[in-house]
Amino acid sequence: MRELGAADSLMSGSGPTVFGIFRQEDLKLAEAALEQFGQEDLAGQALAILAGEDGLTQCIEYHVPKR
């Protein structure tokens, strides 16, 4: 996620879920990062958390389709 523009990122547990923290104004960048995760099958679920000066503003969830 960091390589895709997130300010920071973490993995949950053994890796089925990855989330990145993006600035509120980077919505398009966050959406592109989630799409990239889906195309490369990097995680079962990916979250983009958009944070503004007042804290969490939006959470976008992407479930990678099972193949």
N, C-alpha and C positions, 0 to 999 in steps of 0.2 A: 504494500500500500504506500509506503514511503516513496518508493521509486516512481509511483504513479501520482504523486503530488500531495499525499496526506502529511499533515504536520507531525503526526505520530500514529502508530498502529500497534495492535496487540493480537495475540492468538489465544483463543479460549480452549482450555483443556489440551487434548492431544491434536487439535488442529481442525476440527470440523467447522469451526466458525472463526472468521478473521474480521476485525473491524478497524477502520481508519478514522481518524479525527481530522476533519477539514474545516477551514474557516467558512463562515456562513456565505460569504460572497463567492466561494468556489464550488457552487452547486454543480455546474457543468463538469468540472474536473472530477468531482465525487462520482457523478453518474458514469463518466467514462471509465473510471477506475473499477467500478462494479462490473461494467460490461466486459472489461479486460479479464477480470477474475473468472467470469462465466465462460469466456471463449477459451481460456487456457486451463480450465478445470482445476484451479488452484485450491479451492476450498468448497465444502458442501454448502456453506452459507457465508455470505459476506455482508457486512453492515458498513454504511458510511454515516458517521455522526457529524452533523454540521453544528458548529459552535460559534456563537456570537459573543459580544461583550457581556451579555446577561446570562450566558450559559448555553445549554442545549437548546437548539432551535428546531431541529428536525433530525429524524433518523430514517434512513432509506435502507430497506432490506432487499437482498437479492438471494434467491434460492437457486442454486445451480441444479439444472435438470439432471436426473439420474440417467446414466447411459448404459 
